[in-house]
Amino acid sequence: MEVAIQCEHVKKIVTNLEKQEMILKVETFKVNKGEQVVLMGPSGSGKTTLLHLLAGLEKPSSGRITIFNEELSQLSEKQRDRFRGNHIGIVFQEFQLFPYMSAMENILIQNLASTKFSGREAKEKAERLLQKLGLAHRKHSKVSLLSKGEQQRVAIARALLHKPKLLLVDEPTSSLDVKSGMEVVALLKEICTEEKTTLLLVTHDPTVANEFARVEKMDNLNEIYAKMLNEVTK
Ligand SMILES: Nc1ncnc2c1ncn2[C@@H]1O[C@H](COP(=O)(O)OP(=O)(O)OP(=O)(O)O)[C@@H](O)[C@H]1O
């Protein structure tokens, strides 16, 4: 079985008010190709930090992160950017769309970071994704005029444009009502199954987690958070 994500002895240390502070320590974490996994934990448990490390947006202070046989810590920032551009899709919590550009323009921006598809191929893929996500009628609309749920789906289409091997999604339901949130989760699961994309979805919402066969809890994964919890409950 091909391995999509492998973390070994990963630590992240940050400087906080001139003091060094470890915020994440993950001994091992492994996700196989094609798996759909939820990362669950409350605010402050290190979910976003871990997601950023897996995306190569940040480097671990020590330890190894391997994504589809590529050890991210061996890559320069530029190489990590290129790897991410071709193989990883990210849906950020705050979407990070350009508000004054259309839905289609926002999606096609992804193609600038990827070397996989020609302009025409990217446009065709964008059209198919918009159709699939029920947004075909909104493709020329300015993103700032779209509802939160529609913006979320634009962000998903952008993340999937380059057919990533791994899709990382941060809190997809936090700014949506329950019904739209669950619709988005169902769409993500469906598309990732169809495209054989490995999915790692971060949430603090048990209703979302219930939809997935594998749920990893941050208090098991992040030893720093587990220690903090232990001290609080002592
Ligand atoms: N660059 C940084 N400098 C200092 N502290 C940081 C930094 N990044 C994260 N932290 C701290 O590390 C902890 C984990 O943060 P992280 O954002 O990963 O949590 P989270 O589980 O994603 O929370 P949320 O659900 O609120 O987004 C928090 O206590 C946060 O304040």
PDBQT file of the ligand as one rigid body, heavy atoms in Angstrom, charges set to zero:
ROOT
HETATM    1  N1  LIG A 301       3.747  31.033  15.350  1.00  0.00    +0.000 N 
HETATM    2  C1  LIG A 301       3.303  30.797  16.576  1.00  0.00    +0.000 A 
HETATM    3  N2  LIG A 301       3.855  31.406  17.636  1.00  0.00    +0.000 NA
HETATM    4  C2  LIG A 301       3.418  31.163  18.895  1.00  0.00    +0.000 A 
HETATM    5  N3  LIG A 301       2.445  30.306  19.194  1.00  0.00    +0.000 NA
HETATM    6  C3  LIG A 301       1.846  29.666  18.199  1.00  0.00    +0.000 A 
HETATM    7  C4  LIG A 301       2.230  29.864  16.824  1.00  0.00    +0.000 A 
HETATM    8  N4  LIG A 301       1.457  29.099  16.035  1.00  0.00    +0.000 NA
HETATM    9  C5  LIG A 301       0.622  28.435  16.874  1.00  0.00    +0.000 A 
HETATM   10  N5  LIG A 301       0.857  28.771  18.152  1.00  0.00    +0.000 N 
HETATM   11  C6  LIG A 301       0.156  28.224  19.342  1.00  0.00    +0.000 C 
HETATM   12  O1  LIG A 301       0.161  26.805  19.216  1.00  0.00    +0.000 OA
HETATM   13  C7  LIG A 301      -1.090  26.241  19.632  1.00  0.00    +0.000 C 
HETATM   14  C8  LIG A 301      -1.704  25.429  18.489  1.00  0.00    +0.000 C 
HETATM   15  O2  LIG A 301      -2.160  26.316  17.472  1.00  0.00    +0.000 OA
HETATM   16  P1  LIG A 301      -3.008  25.821  16.206  1.00  0.00    +0.000 P 
HETATM   17  O3  LIG A 301      -3.399  27.054  15.438  1.00  0.00    +0.000 OA
HETATM   18  O4  LIG A 301      -2.236  24.800  15.488  1.00  0.00    +0.000 OA
HETATM   19  O5  LIG A 301      -4.282  25.177  16.913  1.00  0.00    +0.000 OA
HETATM   20  P2  LIG A 301      -5.653  24.697  16.274  1.00  0.00    +0.000 P 
HETATM   21  O6  LIG A 301      -5.938  23.378  16.891  1.00  0.00    +0.000 OA
HETATM   22  O7  LIG A 301      -5.581  24.763  14.794  1.00  0.00    +0.000 OA
HETATM   23  O8  LIG A 301      -6.663  25.787  16.804  1.00  0.00    +0.000 OA
HETATM   24  P3  LIG A 301      -7.949  26.481  16.071  1.00  0.00    +0.000 P 
HETATM   25  O9  LIG A 301      -8.983  25.398  15.979  1.00  0.00    +0.000 OA
HETATM   26  O10 LIG A 301      -8.325  27.583  17.036  1.00  0.00    +0.000 OA
HETATM   27  O11 LIG A 301      -7.479  27.008  14.745  1.00  0.00    +0.000 OA
HETATM   28  C9  LIG A 301      -1.923  27.414  20.079  1.00  0.00    +0.000 C 
HETATM   29  O12 LIG A 301      -1.816  27.498  21.487  1.00  0.00    +0.000 OA
HETATM   30  C10 LIG A 301      -1.303  28.617  19.399  1.00  0.00    +0.000 C 
HETATM   31  O13 LIG A 301      -1.476  29.790  20.155  1.00  0.00    +0.000 OA
ENDROOT
TORSDOF 0
